Amino acid sequence: MVYNESRQLNKTLNFIKEAEKVKTSLECEIKAHKLGQGKDGTISQLENFYKDIELMIESKSHIPSYPRAIADSWDFNSELGKQLLDLYDEYKKLR
């Protein structure tokens, strides 16, 4: 039992670490948009994704809105989109 709890804690900590990396990538993309050099999404969309990730860190029951938006409208080759979708996959494993 203790082993499973430790493994779950490690998964949670790894998720938080990855979430922080993705938040940093979102911040960089928001800055790029403000300079007229953004590639992915809109500033509003990116800010909402950032908030989604913060809620995902706080709660395992939050259902983020961003996976569908990325799948429906972003370029298939977007590195940021891939990071966001990979993070969502890790989040689903925690729930």
N, C-alpha and C positions, 0 to 999 in steps of 0.2 A: 504494500500500500504506500509506504513512504517513497519507494522507488518511482511509482507512477506520479505521485505529487511532485517529486523533484523534476521528472521529465516534463510535466505540464508547466512547471515554473520556468524551465529552460526554454520551452517553446514560446511562452508568453514574453520572456525577456528578449528572445531573438526577434519576435514580431515587433516589439517596441523599438528595437535597434533599427530594423529595416524600415519601420514607419518613419522614424526620424530622418533617415536618409532620403526617403521619398519626399518628405516635407521640405527638405533642403532643395531637392530638385524642383519642386513646385515653386519655391521662393525664387529660384534662379530664372525659371521660365516666366514668372510674373514680372520680374525686373526686365527681362528681355523684351516682353510685350510693351512695357512702359517706354522702352527705348526704340520701339518700332521694329524689333528684331525677333519677336516671338514666332514660334513655329506651330505650337500645339494649343488648340482651344482658344478661349477668350480669358481675359483677366477675371471676369466674374465667375466663369466656369472653374478656373483654377483655384480661386479663393474658396469656392464651395467644396471642391475636392479636398482642399487643405482642412476645412472644418470637418468634413466627413472622417478624415484620418484621425483627427483629434478625438472625435466621438468613438471611433473604433478602438483607440487606445484606452479610453475610459470605460467602455462597456462592451461586453461580448454579445450583447443583444441588438446593437445598432445595425441597421441594414443600410449600407452606403448606396448612394444614388449613382456614383460615378461609373461602375462597370458597364452599364447599358449605354451611357452617353459616349464612352470611349469606343465601344464596339460598333455603335450606330454611326458615328460621325468623324472619328479621328482616322488619320492615315494609318494603315495597317503596319507600316514600318516605324511608327513612332516609338522611340526608346522610352520616353516618359510614359506613354500609354502602356508599354510592356511592364515597366516598373509598377505602375498602379495596379494592373491586372494581376501580376505576380503577388503583390501585397494582399490583394483581396483573396487570392487562393490560400495564402497562409492564414489569413484571418478566419476563413471558413473552417479551417482545421482546428482552430481554438474553440469554436462554438460547440 
